Amino acid sequence: MRDKRGGVPEWDELLKCKCDIDATLQELMDNRLVWNEARFCFVQERDKNLGGNSLYRSEERIAAEKRHLKRKWKSHIRLETYKSQDRTAMDVPRRQSVKL
């Protein structure tokens, strides 16, 4: 959803750990445009680092947020585990076909 301040996206206040996933899908739904920056790669332990929102993060909280995302986005999101790490995939069909 957009607020009244000139198109700034509103964040889902129920989410503390997985809010970036929700914001990206919301932006796809509203504007159909997301920039995927793929020049850099970071390898890290997800949901285990200190700092940031680690005060709010717990296994129960993360599981609850995943359930919330799955209910909200239904078939447009896949939450999987790969090599003991979480993996998220977004399945959003294009409105126009890509012809190369």
C-alpha positions, 0 to 999 in steps of 0.5 A: 500500500502507498501512503499519502507522502508521495508514493513511499511504500508502507511496511507491514508492521507485523513483520520484523524479520522477513519484511524485505520479502513482503516489501519486494512482493508489494512493490511488484504488485503495485508498480511491477518493477523491482531492480535486482542487483546481482553484481555482488554476492554475500555469504552469511548465516541467515537469521543468526547474526547479532545486531540489527533486529536480533533483539526481536528475532527467534525461531518462533518469530521467524516461523510465525512470519513465514506463515504470515507471508505464506497466507498473504502471498499464497502461490506467489511465494515459495519458502524452502530450506536448502543446505540448512539455510532458508531460501525464498523464491517469488513466483510472479507472472509477467504481464507481457512476454519477453521476446529476445 
